[in-house]
Every structure is written in C-alpha cells, then in structure tokens.
Amino acid sequence: MPWARVLFLDTRVRLYCSNVSGKELLSMRGLKSSERQKIRRLLKTLRVIHVDSTIATAAAELMQKYKQQSLQVDDALIAATAWVKRLPLLTRNRKHYDFIEEIQLSDVLLE
C-alpha cells in the first residue's frame, strides 16, 4: 500500500491542510472530473485551516525575508500556516520550502 494511503487512513494521525493547498490541488491543469471529485473527498477528511490575518501577516514576513529565493504567494501562505500553527509541513515540493527556517518539513519519505 502506498505510504500516502497508509498515512491518510491512519486514525492516529491528524492531518491538516491549508485552504490554499486545496485551491492549488483543485486548480491543477488537466484534471478530470473524477480526479477533482477524489480531491474534494480527500479534502473532506482533513482539518482545513483557513488563512486569517495572523497567517497573512506571517506570509508577508516570509515573503519579505525570502524575496531572494522568489517565494511565491501561495507557498508563503502555506508555509505561514505551518509556522503559525506550529505544524510540520508535508510536501512533495521540498525545494519550495527547504530554505524557510521558520518551519519544519515532515520527515515522511516520499516515493
């Protein structure tokens, strides 16, 4: 069984997701209707964290601090969510986040 399926089915693990991550997933190019439905079902199993003023302010701080790394707005909002909520960030796009000192990337190995 793929690691992600195991992780998502493990009732001992609490998974959180920024609403920005949900937006990114649902706006991927070339998604079939069936794939979009699967993403929506998956998002319903997660605890969604909505961007609030604290997270937005933290994202602005990260963008200012890491402007040399060309940190994108969505990535800054996702990182700020992890930072403000003190949660590790699980991502397949580690290069988008590995330079951000304020967050911890998850140690889960990605296939």
Backbone as a ProteinNet text record, in pm:
[ID]
protein_1_A
[PRIMARY]
MPWARVLFLDTRVRLYCSNVSGKELLSMRGLKSSERQKIRRLLKTLRVIHVDSTIATAAAELMQKYKQQSLQVDDALIAATAWVKRLPLLTRNRKHYDFIEEIQLSDVLLE
[TERTIARY]
85.3	0	89.7	64	146.9	144.9	258.6	272.2	162.7	121.5	19.9	-112.9	-150.6	-276.9	-272.3	-160	-142.9	-156.5	-90.7	-94	-236.1	-306.8	-441	-542.9	-518.1	-610.9	-580.1	-466.3	-426	-505.4	-593.1	-678.9	-602.4	-478.3	-396.7	-328.6	-332.4	-264.1	-366.8	-339.2	-423.6	-358.8	-430.2	-377.4	-451.7	-373	-427.2	-389	-466	-440.6	-480	-393.4	-429.2	-534.8	-628	-725.8	-656.8	-538.3	-461.3	-414.3	-375.3	-335.4	-452.8	-570.4	-690.3	-715.9	-699.7	-718.1	-616.3	-491.4	-387.8	-419.9	-463	-495.4	-611.4	-715.7	-834.6	-814.8	-713.1	-690.8	-580.1	-534.1	-431.3	-485.8	-400.9	-440	-463.8	-562.3	-586.3	-657.2	-710.7	-782.1	-911.1	-934	-1061.5	-1163.1	-1287	-1395.1	-1382.3	-1349	-1335.5	-1219.1	-1111	-996.9	-1032.8	-1105.7	-1149.6	-1240.2	-1326.5	-1413.7	-1331.3	-1228.6	-1142	-1071	-1024.8	-958.1	-1055.8	-1176.3	-1277.5	-1307.3	-1317.7	-1341.4	-1224.6	-1103.9	-985	-983.2	-1012.4	-1011	-1112.9	-1221.9	-1322.9	-1272.2	-1167.6	-1112.6	-1008.8	-966.4	-861.7	-921.9	-845.2	-883.5	-828.5	-917	-875.4	-854	-739.6	-706.5	-718.7	-804.8	-826.2	-728.9	-683.5	-592.2	-666.2	-607.9	-664.2	-560.6	-587.6	-496.6	-359.8	-354.7	-226.1	-142.1	-204.7	-133.5	-93	-180.5	-148.3	-29.9	-26.1	85.5	215	206.7	325.3	374.2	281.6	318.9	391.4	342.8	408.6	550.8	567.8	701.9	794	741.6	822.1	858.6	765.1	792.6	900.6	894.9	997.4	1133.6	1135.6	1261.9	1324.7	1240.9	1291.2	1266.8	1267.5	1242.6	1352.8	1473	1582.8	1559.2	1481.2	1450	1323.5	1265.6	1144.8	1028.2	1007.8	897.1	764.3	684.6	555.9	449.1	345.6	241.8	176.7	131.9	65.4	158.2	284.4	380.3	404.8	409.4	426.9	307.3	187.7	67.6	64.9	105.4	109.5	216.2	334.1	440.8	399.7	337.4	293.7	190	105	5.2	75.4	174.3	250.7	324.8	382.1	457.8	367.4	258.3	167.6	105.3	68	1.8	101.2	230.3	337.2	316.6	296.3	276.3	387.3	432.3	529.1	459.3	535.8	480.3	518.5	419.4	439.4	416.1	519	508	599.5	557.9	645.7	732.9	702.9	778.8	874.5	960.8	1051.4	1137	1172.4	1257.8	1187.4	1054.3	980	986.4	1025.1	1016.1	1143	1237.7	1350.9	1438.7	1431.7	1511.4	1442.6	1317.4	1240.8	1272.5	1345.5	1391.3	1277.9	1169.4	1060.8	974.7	989.3	903.8	988.1	920.2	982.7	916.2	996.4	941.8	928.7	822.8	799.3	907.8	940.5	1040.4	983.7	855.4	795.3	861.5	906.6	972.9	868.8	895.8	803.9	854.3	763.7	801.7	821.8
-118.2	0	124.2	218.4	339.7	413.1	478.4	546.1	648.2	720	825	765.9	656.4	591.5	545.6	487.9	444.5	564.2	673.9	793.7	848.5	858.3	915.7	825.4	695.7	603.2	579.3	624.9	604.8	700.1	644.7	727	791.3	747.5	808.1	935.7	963.1	1078.9	1187.4	1308	1423.1	1497.6	1508.4	1578.7	1710.2	1812.7	1946.3	1990.8	2082.8	2132.2	2278.9	2359.8	2498.5	2503.7	2595.1	2607.5	2648.9	2706.5	2740.8	2613.1	2512.5	2384.3	2321.4	2330.1	2278.5	2348.7	2480.2	2558.2	2515.2	2496.3	2454.7	2318.7	2225.6	2092.1	2095.6	2168.2	2172.2	2254.3	2338	2420.5	2366	2244	2184.4	2166.8	2194.8	2181.4	2035.9	2015.6	1883.9	1785.8	1832.8	1741.5	1693.6	1565.6	1508.8	1532.5	1526.7	1544.8	1442.6	1319.1	1213.8	1243.7	1299.5	1334.7	1449.9	1547.2	1660	1610.9	1515.8	1458.8	1387.2	1313.7	1244.3	1345	1454.4	1558	1617.8	1646.2	1701.5	1605.1	1475.7	1375.8	1371	1376.3	1375.8	1497.9	1614.2	1737.2	1732.5	1660.6	1647.9	1565.7	1485.9	1404.2	1480.7	1596.7	1675.1	1788.5	1836.7	1956.5	2075.6	2151	2262.2	2386.9	2448.5	2572.4	2686.8	2781.2	2895.1	3007	3073.2	3185.3	3295.9	3339.3	3451.4	3564.1	3669.8	3784.8	3750.4	3663	3622.9	3547.3	3455	3377.7	3468.3	3559.1	3651.9	3740.3	3788.9	3872	3791.4	3667.2	3581	3553.3	3533.6	3510.7	3631.9	3750.5	3873	3882	3843.9	3843.1	3746	3627.1	3527.3	3576.4	3636.4	3686.1	3794.5	3879	3983.9	3921.2	3831	3769.6	3685.9	3616.8	3523.3	3571.9	3703	3755.4	3714.6	3692.5	3648	3506.5	3428.1	3291.9	3287.4	3401.7	3411.2	3329.1	3340.6	3271	3320.6	3228.6	3261.7	3281.6	3357.4	3392.4	3267.2	3174.3	3053.9	2973.8	2959.5	2886.2	2958.2	3091	3167.9	3149.3	3146.5	3126	2986.5	2887.3	2750.1	2738.4	2794.4	2790.7	2867.7	2982.2	3062.6	2988.8	2912.3	2832.8	2732.4	2662.4	2566	2636.9	2751.9	2828.1	2875.6	2939.6	2995.2	2884.1	2774.9	2664.9	2566	2590.4	2503	2357.4	2340.2	2208	2177.7	2051.7	2017.2	2021.7	2052.5	2063	1940.2	1871.2	1754.9	1800.7	1790.9	1837.1	1756.1	1742.5	1681.6	1788.9	1914.8	2027	2084.2	2000.5	2042.9	2162.3	2171	2282.2	2416.7	2416.9	2541.4	2588.6	2498.1	2528.4	2502.4	2428.4	2384.6	2498	2615.5	2730	2810.9	2778.1	2855.8	2804.5	2884.1	2844.6	2833.3	2902.9	2910	2784.6	2696.7	2576.8	2450.5	2343.3	2210.3	2128.8	2073.4	1985	1845.5	1778.1	1643.6	1548.4	1451.8	1352.9	1233.4	1235.8	1124.1	1115	995.7	977.4	971.2	1041.1	1044.7	953.7	878.6	785.8	860.8
0	0	0	-89.2	-92.8	41.2	74.8	203.7	226.3	122.2	139.9	182.8	121.7	158.6	304	343.3	482.7	576.1	542.3	625.3	637.5	526	527.5	596.4	598.7	663	810.4	857	996.1	1086.4	1168.1	1254.2	1369.9	1391.8	1498	1451.8	1322.9	1265.2	1234.6	1282.3	1249.3	1133.8	1025.9	909.7	890.9	865.1	843.4	702.4	650.4	516	509.5	453.3	429.6	319.4	330.1	222.3	91.8	101.1	-18.7	-88.8	-12.1	-70.9	-145	-85.1	-151	-282.3	-281.6	-404.1	-509.4	-468	-563.1	-623.6	-540.7	-590.9	-690.7	-655.3	-740.7	-867.7	-872.5	-991.2	-1081.8	-1054.8	-1139.5	-1281.2	-1377	-1516.8	-1553.4	-1638.4	-1694.6	-1603.2	-1492	-1401.8	-1465.4	-1453.7	-1497.4	-1386.8	-1420.9	-1323.1	-1210.6	-1245.5	-1143.9	-1049.6	-1102.4	-1018.3	-924.3	-976.6	-894.4	-780.2	-808.9	-704.9	-598.6	-638.5	-543.2	-452.2	-510.8	-431.1	-331	-374.4	-282.7	-168.4	-200.2	-94.5	2.4	-51.2	33.8	124.3	70	149.4	262.9	242.9	348.8	467	445.6	554.6	636.2	586.5	651.9	732.9	827.1	901.7	823.7	762.8	678	763.9	745	815.2	715.5	746.2	657.9	691.7	588	606.1	680.1	791.2	867	867.8	941.7	940.4	998.6	1096.9	1155.7	1053.6	983.3	880.8	765.5	725.2	615.8	652.4	775.3	821.1	823.1	870.8	873.1	730.6	638	498.2	441	473.8	427.3	483.4	608.9	669.5	596	566.6	496.4	356.4	287	151.9	154.2	254	267.1	298.7	394.6	435.9	324.2	246.9	146.3	3.4	-16.4	-151.2	-248.9	-200.1	-288.2	-341.9	-270	-314	-399.6	-427.4	-511.1	-455.1	-324.4	-259.5	-317.3	-367.2	-427.8	-319.7	-353.1	-255.8	-197.2	-282.5	-230.7	-140.1	-180.8	-98.1	34	30.6	153.7	246.4	191.4	274.3	335.6	258.6	310.3	419.4	394.5	494.8	619.7	602	716.5	798.9	733	805.7	896.1	841.3	921.6	1035.2	1006.6	1105.8	1219.4	1186.4	1287.8	1372.6	1308	1378.8	1439.3	1416.9	1469	1426.5	1296.6	1239.2	1139.7	1132.1	1028.3	891.6	789.6	654.7	574.1	523.3	437.6	294.3	212.3	74	-16.1	-140.7	-241.3	-305.4	-279.5	-335.5	-230.6	-179.1	-72.3	-112.7	-240.8	-285.4	-269.5	-263.4	-243.3	-98.4	-7.2	135.8	216.3	161.9	244.4	295.9	238.8	284.5	394.2	424.9	522.6	663	738.3	871.6	972.7	950.3	1047.9	1052.8	954.4	950.4	954	990	989.7	880.4	791.2	689.5	746.8	710.1	759.8	710.9	794.5	759.8	685.7	654.5	581.6	445.3	410.7	282.5	171.8	64.9	-47.7	-157.5	-213.5	-322.5	-451.3
[MASK]
+++++++++++++++++++++++++++++++++++++++++++++++++++++++++++++++++++++++++++++++++++++++++++++++++++++++++++++++

